[in-house]
Amino acid sequence: MSYGLLTEKKGIIFGALDENSIAWKTAVRVHEEGGQFILTNAPVAMRMGSINDLAQQTNSQVIPADATSIEDLENLIDQSIKILGGKLDFVLHSIGMSVNVRKGRPYTDQNHSWTAKGWDVSAGSFHKLMQVLYKKDAMNKWGSIVALSYMAAQRVFPDYNDMADNKAYLESIARSFGYFFGRDKKVRVNTISQSPTPTTAGKGVKGFDGFISYAEKMSPLGNATALDCANYTITLFSDLTKRVTLQNLYNDGGFSNMGVSDAVMVDMVDNKE
Ligand SMILES: NC(=O)c1ccc[n+]([C@@H]2O[C@H](COP(=O)([O-])OP(=O)(O)OC[C@H]3O[C@@H](n4cnc5c(N)ncnc54)[C@H](O)[C@@H]3O)[C@@H](O)[C@H]2O)c1
């Protein structure tokens, strides 16, 4: 169902790798709501994923950019403004990667050059992106910038590893840069803290199956899907949320405020008997 919430709005969507990606679902929903956008991903992801199918489906162009490269970001933003015929109304940062997670190094035995790389991709890139947008004055007044986070920024999830620290940093950047973007450009900056979701990045976390079923049992509304996240993002890109900024917003079926649920209690008792 379409509400026309993004008619005449233009933007950039980072991080659509395949049809499971949260960014992929978001691109489809933005298109349905009337928004126009450039799709972007790391040059290496162009070969692994199927972003060109999405571009065709949403009538959009693809511009490769490594989100850790200022030069790539500058080129992406210049080109996007040219192709879309004006400044941007929305940007989605849907990027995350930990080399330690990928290579199975535990939190207590990190390779710190991998830690630095993962930080740059998952958190530093958000600052770089906003700095380029800010300096180029690339956002329209009342525009909206969203990045995706996870509750391991606030609470301990041991196997989430260094991504927990990256998400804490990401959320802090949203607040810190959001202040300047709000004050100087009247642009919103928020993070959405999403339920565990079966995507390439999500499934890379050790013990993901246990992770997702535990969250499902703990959440009164059940886990939020990638499509739920896309829909929430649409509201944050729309004019209906003009003064929501500097927030970390939970899209998690209620998980973040739970202590324990009946479903989890039942499992605990069963396991003891
Ligand atoms: N899946 C989950 O359980 C979950 C939960 C909460 C938050 N998130 C967050 O949602 C976001 C999207 O992840 P997803 O779950 O859709 O997985 P995904 O694997 O589909 O998306 C991650 C994207 O990051 C891109 N990327 C990696 N390095 C990059 C670079 N240098 N430059 C540009 N792009 C780069 C990848 O190519 C990929 O498209 C991430 O920030 C992730 O941490 C995911």
The ligand as an ORCA input file, in Angstrom:
! r2SCAN-3c Opt
* xyz 0 1
  N      20.570     -7.883     10.274
  C      20.454     -7.556     11.546
  O      20.213     -8.405     12.431
  C      20.592     -6.102     11.950
  C      20.060     -5.667     13.170
  C      20.225     -4.336     13.545
  C      20.925     -3.470     12.705
  N      21.421     -3.925     11.511
  C      22.174     -2.997     10.665
  O      21.487     -2.803      9.442
  C      22.438     -2.331      8.479
  C      22.255     -3.096      7.189
  O      22.622     -4.445      7.333
  P      21.760     -5.666      6.773
  O      21.355     -6.457      7.974
  O      20.736     -5.201      5.827
  O      22.885     -6.553      6.039
  P      23.534     -6.484      4.566
  O      24.711     -7.395      4.652
  O      22.497     -6.773      3.547
  O      24.005     -4.955      4.422
  C      25.277     -4.478      4.876
  C      25.803     -3.612      3.744
  O      26.985     -2.922      4.095
  C      27.697     -2.760      2.856
  N      29.081     -2.350      3.069
  C      30.073     -3.035      3.700
  N      31.224     -2.342      3.611
  C      30.968     -1.199      2.916
  C      31.763     -0.088      2.505
  N      33.071     -0.006      2.787
  N      31.163      0.906      1.798
  C      29.852      0.842      1.483
  N      29.025     -0.179      1.864
  C      29.606     -1.186      2.567
  C      27.600     -4.174      2.289
  O      28.013     -4.262      0.934
  C      26.138     -4.455      2.487
  O      25.355     -4.014      1.401
  C      23.830     -2.486      9.120
  O      24.201     -1.248      9.685
  C      23.551     -3.489     10.214
  O      24.505     -3.440     11.264
  C      21.260     -5.211     11.109
*
